[in-house]
Amino acid sequence: EDKVVQSPLSLVVHEGDTVTLNCSYEVTNFRSLLWYKQEKKAPTFLFMLTSSGIEKKSGRLSSILDKKELFSILNITATQTGDSAIYLCAVPFSGGGADGLTFGKGTHLIIQP
Amino acid sequence: NAGVMQNPRHLVRRRGQEARLRCSPMKGHSHVYWYRQLPEEGLKFMVYLQKENIIDESGMPKERFSAEFPKEGPSILRIQQVVRGDSAAYFCASSPDYNEQFFGPGTRLTVL
């Protein structure tokens, strides 16, 4: 059974700090790994990673994948209170095609002013 | 380009009633997915549909739940004879192909 484990489950930091969120996975046929940000509504797409070692970057957020060790990290630098959210990691399951996603439980990030 | 639309945003039903949740995918997206998020739990896949076809319903409870994506109109997730344990947020996502999925705002179902 496919599995996605995120850590930590919750994290409280002060504004301006840098945070690293972790996601490890076990999946039968790996194709990609996705990161989402969920505030009080819909998960918002952040990144999709398919290749090891290639960093994806968007503003203060960046993410990288290690397919050998089966994990990904999401970094947020110079955090702001608006970064407070649940960050979700997901992998498509099954053997191919546009399949459903298996999600981790998420990291609940709180940024204190 | 409007995002994924879901309605209603909030739905209250009494035990034994039926709940119908609607999802209109983003323009040009032919893949639709339904997920359920129970309190204090992560998002769980329920069903994957393309137009007029259910591709994968492995995450859907065998009884009382059904889904469709007709040729015309939105995708519908139908829950018959709702029970308190069905109270959750139900999210729909759409995708144009085999890549990232874009989520709608969700329908929060409360069963009294």
Chai-1 contact restraints between the chains, C-beta under 6 A:
chainA,res_idxA,chainB,res_idxB,connection_type,confidence,min_distance_angstrom,max_distance_angstrom,comment,restraint_id
A,K41,B,P105,contact,1.0,0.0,6.0,A-B,restraint_1
A,A42,B,F103,contact,1.0,0.0,6.0,A-B,restraint_2
A,A42,B,G104,contact,1.0,0.0,6.0,A-B,restraint_3
A,A42,B,P105,contact,1.0,0.0,6.0,A-B,restraint_4
A,P43,B,F103,contact,1.0,0.0,6.0,A-B,restraint_5
A,F45,B,E100,contact,1.0,0.0,6.0,A-B,restraint_6
A,M48,B,E100,contact,1.0,0.0,6.0,A-B,restraint_7
A,A98,B,H31,contact,1.0,0.0,6.0,A-B,restraint_8
A,A98,B,S95,contact,1.0,0.0,6.0,A-B,restraint_9
A,A98,B,Y98,contact,1.0,0.0,6.0,A-B,restraint_10
A,G100,B,Y33,contact,1.0,0.0,6.0,A-B,restraint_11
A,G100,B,F45,contact,1.0,0.0,6.0,A-B,restraint_12
A,G100,B,Y48,contact,1.0,0.0,6.0,A-B,restraint_13
A,F103,B,G42,contact,1.0,0.0,6.0,A-B,restraint_14
A,F103,B,L43,contact,1.0,0.0,6.0,A-B,restraint_15
A,K105,B,G42,contact,1.0,0.0,6.0,A-B,restraint_16
